[in-house]
Amino acid sequence: MVDYGKKIRMLERLKSKQRFCVFCGGNTEGNTVDHVPPIVTFDLRSRPAGYEFLACRECNHGSRRADEVFGLISRFHPGPIDSRRKNELDKLLHSVGQKDQWLLYEMMPEIGDSLPKTPRIPPNTRHMNVSGPILNRRMRTSCGKMGLAFHFRITGEIVPPNGGVFYRWYSNVNRLMDEMPDDFIRLCGPPETLKQGTWSVEKQFTVSTAASPDGQFTGHFSTFRFSFAVLTIAAHDISLLADAPQENVLRPGFLKIESEDF
């Protein structure tokens, strides 16, 4: 059962701090509560309070399909799962397949395709193709949103229209092949997670952060189970991201454009 009173109280609390959507450059009033990372990422949709952000309705709705894919991919990792989590995974697969019918086909490995040969990858490990355009379009949406949200959480400031966010995501195969951004990770602080008393979701999500002294530039490294990791860099001036691959740079307000594609 949805507790609408709780949602309204949270919305009013966020508005009391600042009243604008954190995803579209501070030009639009926020009228919904958005959770980053999305609730669907967490086992049984259960997470401690925290990491809630004020969003306009367009930006919130513009990532719904992407967030569901994000949650699905976060569950593709080695190791057993119990029956409740297996049922949850099956439902996510069905829902994503209904809305993005070609995505699951795209993720199937090519005939003859195999994982790299390394002792760190157990033999007969099953894998999926993560290079397809549909998957990467969905991940692009959720990762960009994450960079804008985490910047606001650390600095209390919204990335303005002339700013931007760079993102890149890494699969667990990248991790096993030692292809992670180790220098960037070392720059970030110790990992944090969502906690409530003794309840922690550290095994599902962590984030490490670094920020410039003036708060105009922040970097974040997030992990999701043993499935994938996301690097984001947010800047108030887009010129600070000029050396980054521009296909991986998003501007505030991009979610309104993304929403037109769903």
N, C-alpha and C positions, 0 to 999 in steps of 0.2 A: 504494500500500500504506500502510495506517495504521500509524504508529509508536506503538504503545501504550505502550512504555517512555518515550518522550518526553512523552506526555500525562500519564502518572502522575507523572513528575518535575516537570512544570509544576504539576500539582495540588498536590503536596506543597510546592512553593516558595510558592505562593499561600497555602496554609494556614499556613505558618510565619509569615506576616506578620499575618494575622487569619483567623479560621475561619468567618466568617459570610457568607451570600449578600449581595451588595451591592444586590440589587434588591428585597428584601422587608422592609426596615427593621431588619435586624440581629437578627432573631428566629429565624432558621433556619440551621442549619449548611450551609455550602457543600460540595457533593460532586461538582461538575463544573466544567470550565473553559469560559468563554464568551468569545467574541471580539467586541469592539465597536470599530468597525463590523464587521458580520458578514463572514466570509470570502467569502461569495458576492458581495459588492460588488466584489471586486477581480478584475482580468483573470486568467482561467485559475485562479481561486481561489488566487492566489499573493500573499503579503504578507510584509513583514519582521516579525520578532518584535516584540511590544509590544502594549499595549492588551488584555491578557488579564485576565479578572476571575473571581473565585470566585462561583459561582451554585449555588443548589439545583436539583435536577433539574426541578422544576415550572416555575420561572422560565425556565430554559434552554429547555425544550421549548415553553413558552407563546408563544414568538415565532418559531418555525421558519417558519411559513407567511408571517408578516409580513416576516421577514428576506429571504425569497426574493423577495417583491414589491419590497422596498427595493432589492435588488440589480438587479432587472429595470429599475426606473425610473431607476436611476443610469446606465443605458446608453442612455437615450433622449436623444441630444444630436446637434447637427449635426456633420458631418464623416465621412469614410470610416473603415471598420474593415477589418482584414485578415481572411482566411478563417477563421483559428482563432477569432478573437473573434466573427465572424459565426456560426460553428457554436455557440459558447457562448451567444450571444444566442438563437438558435433553440431550443436545449435549455431555456433558462430560460422562454421563451415557452410552450413545450409543457408544461413542468412546472407553471407557474402556471395555464395553461389547464385542466389536468387537475384541479387541486386547488381552484381558484377559477374555475369555468367561466363565471360571469357577469361576472367582473372585466374581462376583455378586451373584452366587449361594452360594458360601462359606460364604458370608456375611449375608445370610438369617438366622434368629434365628432358633434354633432347636424347634421342636414341644413341646409345654409345657414349653419352656424356657421363663423366665420373668425377669424383672428388679428387683433389690433389693427393699424391702419395706422400704421406707423412706419418710417423709413428704416433703423432698426437691425435690423429683421427682414427677411431676404432674401425677395423675391417667390417664390411657390409653395412656401414652407416648409410641410412637413406637420406636423400637430400632433395632440394627443390631449386628451381631456377628463379633467381631474384633479380635478373637483369631486364625483365620485360617492362614495356612502357606503362602498362596499366598499374602494376604494383608500384613502380617508382613514382608515378603521378600521385597515387594515394599517400605514399610515404612522404613525398615532398610537402603535401598539404599539412600533415600532422607535425612534421619536423619543423617547418617554418613557424607554425603556430606556437610550438614549444619554445623556440628561441625568443619570440616576442614576449611570451608570458613569463619566462624565467628572468628576462632582463627587467621587467617591471617588478617582479618579486624582490630582486636584489637591490635595485636602485630607487624604487618608488616612482619612476618616471616612465612614460610611454614613449616608445620609439616613434619619432615624428615622421611626417610624410617624406621628408628628404633623407631619411635613414633607411636601414635595411637589415636583413638577417641572412647570413650564410649558413648552410646546413650540409652535412654529409652523414650518411648512416653506414654502419659496418655490420656485416653478418657474423655469426659465430664461426664461420669458416675463416673469415679475415682474422679473427682472434686466434684461432688455432694455427694459422700460418704466420703469426707475428706481424700482421699488417695493420696494427693499431697505431694511432697518432700519439706515441709515447711522450714526445716532447710537450705536446699540448696538455696531456693528462697530468704531467708533472707540474705544469704551471697552475693547474686548478687546485683548489683546496681539498680537504678531506671529504669523502662522499657523505651525503646526507640522504635521509629517506623520510617517509611519512611515519609518524609514531603517535600513539595515543595510549599513555600509560605503558604497560608492558607489551602492547600490541604494536608490531612493526611489520612493514612490508619490504624489508631490506632485501629479501631473496627475490622479490619481483621488480623492484625499482630503486635505483640510487642516482644521485646527481651531484657532481662536483662543479664548482664555480670559481671564476677569476674575474676581477673587474678593475678597470683603470681608476686612478684616484679621483677623477672628476665624474665617474659614473657614466661617461658617454660611450663606453665600449665595454662589453662583457662577453665572456666565453663560458660555455657550459658543456659538460660531458655526462651523458646519461646512459645508464645500462638498464636493460629489461630482461630479467631472468638470465639464462645463458643463451639467449636468442639473438639479440642484436644490441648495438649501442648507437647513440646519436651525438654528434658534435654540432654545436650551434655557436655562432658568433653574431652578436647584435651590435649595431653602431648607430649613433644619432646622425652621423654624416655618411652618406653612401660612398663618398670618396675613400673612406677608410677601408672599404671592401673592394677597391679597384683591382687588387692583385688576385682576388679569389676568382675561381671559375664562375663566370656570370650566369651560366645555366643553373647554378646552385644558389643564386642570390634572389631573395624575394623582398618586395617592398610592402610596407604597411598598407592594409586594404586589399591585399591579394585574395583574401578569403571571400570577398564579395564577388570577385571575378570567378573564383573556383566554384562558387555556388551556382553560377550560371551553367556549369558543365554537369550538374548532377540531375 
